[in-house]
């Protein structure tokens, strides 16, 4: 009789706990199905896992691919316009601010999906919305910085002269 109760409870648990797996759950099962988490034994293994994480974000996240494409465009434009060292510093900070924000947003969304197990919860929606808003603020800051850096160079390229663009080009020599 005890065996029957356990079998019935087991069947009930399987039926009620079934839910489609998220991408994070599927990835976790593919990489290491049942092994407990442990520290990496050396630097190269840690580097491998870090690069694998970057690769997965680039492959899985459409917005990350957009940010990287935009970063490549900015790199080419900066090389063409001949930015100086301090301008490059601000461009790199701006671009990586947005890329870092996208990484953080991806982590937050994965953790929220893992915790709520694909069920709707209002706080989970709030966390995801705030995380997406953080990326939007980072991209806004990126665009402001890039506009301040590139504006005098682009206007000078098209022959538009302002006090600011003359000042910037006098500094360059």
C-alpha positions, 0 to 999 in steps of 0.5 A: 500500500505504501508503494502505491501512494508513492507511485501516485504522488510521483505521477501527480508531481510529474503532471503538475510540474511539467512546463516547457524549458527555457533556453537557459535551462536547455543550455544548462542541461546541454553543458552539464546535466547533473554535475554540481557547480565547482571552481575552475582549476586554472586560468585557461579553463576560466578564460574558455568559459568566459569566451564561451559566455561572450559567444553565447550572448552574441549568438543568442541576443539579436540586440547584442549583434546590433550593438557590435555592428554599430560599434564596428561602424563607429570604429570605421568612422572614427578611423576615417575621421582621424579621431585623437586619443582623448576622443577615442577614449570617450568613444570606447567608454560610450560603446562599451557602456552600451555593450556592458548594459546589454550583457547585464540585461541578458544576465538579469533576464536569464536569472528571472526566467530561471527563478519564475520558471516561465510563469508570469509574475508581476515583479518578474515583468518589472525587473525585466522592464527596468533592466531593458530601461537600463540598456536604453539609458546606456544607449542614450548616453552612448549616443550623446557622447558619440554626437559630441565627439563626431559632430565637429568632425562630420560638420567639418567634413561637409564644410559646415563651420561653427565655433566649436568645430573650428576650435576642435580642428585648431586643437588637432593642428 
